[in-house]
Amino acid sequence: MRFRKDLVRVSGVALALAIGGCSTLPRSGPAHQAVEKGASQRVTTPGNKVGIDYVLVDINKSVLPYVTAATKSSLADGFGMGRGSAPALPLGVGDIVQVSIFEAGSGGLFIPADAGSRPGNFITLPSQRVDSTGTITVPYAGRVPAAGRTVATVQTDIENTLANRAIEPQVLITVEQSRSAEVAVLGDVNSPAKLELNPAGERLLDVISRAGGLSTPGIETYITLERRGRTATVLFDDVVNNANENIYVLPGDTIYVDRERRTYLAFGATGVSGRFDFEESDLTLGEALGKAGGLLDNQADPAEVLLYRLVPRREVAQYGGDVTKFHDDQIPVVFRANLRDPSAFFAVQRFPMQDSDLIYVSNAESVELTKFLTIVNNVSTTASGVPQDINDARNAIRAIGD
């Protein structure tokens, strides 16, 4: 009877140690109970909840079109000028111009009567700079607005002003030096510089080439165009592969060339957990799972493949989500793929990954059950060995006594 009590007591202790995680068991660090007990102050929430609201979206055919369309930004959509002829460059403050005025005959405003007929019948005014007020000065026409206007427009304006005094005036403005028609190319290029634009028009790749080209791999390089307080960012490869994205640049544009390592995280029941590089310019969820070793057959729940991402409000509304419950422009969204459905494999191959995405593959419920049964089995094994341990101890004591 006493032995049975000892056995029950030892078994109970073993079960408590195995399930409760007592400090007598091996571990690599302090138990969470010790951490909480040793804290001089605790800042926590009921139930230890994080408190971040999110939207759960199942990946299906109705969601894919919105996700695919929202993945890439576009310079052509944001700024235009991807097609057509080059835009006319306007004059600007600091430009140095020369104004020539022609008259149809002598005796006019600028050509004296005794000059007779001479080739050209014109005068050329001294070179002048478009001043800080954006104007140039022409005799008898006064101060003429020039900044922000094309050369042709300013010429016509001067001709109309002189029409009542000069004989059929014709005006020709020559830009000797353009100080305003410049763009800045900065970042990961071989020769960052401020470049004067060619009046014939230059596109994005043209000015990047004049700045020495990229100093980083194009597959990891982003191009950001800033224009009048607006910005848009695209992959360099998108500009190369899509002619519409190679738009014309305008005076005052700033172009940032930045290498950005695009990565995603994978955790849970995947073959390999960790941080992975995109490497390719386009990466889908299916390919990302493959890079992470796929799903573990004996551990993963294929119906619970989760992807965490911050998504713009407008896009969440397109999914059918109620965005009125959220106040930020970026809403936390958990996308869920059910890979038990055969057609879901087509969906994940069309679902584009984004930089900083996080993939989590949940354990199957059977795995949690297996963990519990393993603990019970260990306890049972410990308990079954107790009689032999007691017997061995008794024999040792007797041997010492003898």
Phi, psi and omega in degrees: 000318180296322180297320181296321178297319178298320181296315180297318181295316180295319179297319179296319178296319180297318179296319179295320180293320184289317184276318185282346178068048182298157184293349179283342178281152179296141175201160186271357182191185182292147176288156182296331177296321180292323179296314180294320182292325183277352181289134177283339179206144180238129173244105187216181180231157178303129181074008181056039181275144180288318176091012178267120178282145180214168179248132177262122183236121175281133179285117179211180186293336180282338181271326187306316181300322181287321180293317181295318182291330185274351186291319185255136171271167185220131173285322181296320179290326184278326186236344182073198177062032174276336180232176177088186182279166181293141179289147177288133181278127179281160172287158180210168180301132180099343178294142177256122185234159175233131184249126175244135182240124179255145173235154185290335180201172179283167181085010179269206184287321186250338182253114182295155183295325183280003180283342182068194179268120180233154182303123175094316184046059181217162171233151178243123180281154178302147177301144180215160182260140172294117190282180186296341177272358178083023183236161169237164183245129178233128180307135178070355174249343178078208181274121185251123177300132182230320185298133179083001181244153179283161179300317181298321181293317180293321178301313180297322180297316180293318179300317180294324180290324183270356188301326183278353185239327180259164182268105180042062185294142171234134185242136176234122178251126178248127178274109181278325179209126181259115178260342184264333182275065182232152174232151178255130176243115187235166173098221188275062170239161185289331181222078178304137185196167170257120190247141175276130184284145174284130180302338178289348180101136179226141179263176185303311181293332179297311183287329175294322177296318180293338177272013175098359181078177183288147173254007182227164177298131182299332184290341180246014187250135178250147176246123177245126179252124177249126182216115176051047175084358178250147180225154173211146184232135178221160173289143178301320179299327178293324178292322180291318187274342182238108184299331180294334180280343179275072189278165174289142175265157182238159177304137179091352178294147173238128183245120178256129177247115186229132171275130180225120179288111181272121184224165171220162180249145177228129181226171174089215187275054175254163180300320179223131176259147178150199181254132185234143175277148176295313183066301175280156179289329177237131181224132179259168179298321178298317179292324179295320177295322178296319179296331180271012176090007180072194180264140178286122185300322186266011184219322190282152170257105184299340182277354184232060173266114190247140176233125183260133183202147170271128188234139177301148182305316184300320181291320178299321178298325178293329176291341186103010180282152178271099185277354181293343180275356182240147184251340183273160178288332178253125185250130176294128181230137172249114176270135182240129178248130178259094184279005169285338177275119183305324182290345180295336179292329174291323182294315183290339176279350176252352183275112185282139174278156174233159179303137177074013173297156178232124178255133175228126178253119184287153172286147173291150181299329179297332179294318178297322177295320179298321177299316181295316181295327177297318178297315180298319180297320178296319178296317180297320179297319178297317182294320182293337180272352183299314180303318180295321178297318180295318180296318178297322180294317180298317180297323179294319181295317179298320181297321177295320181294325178290000000 
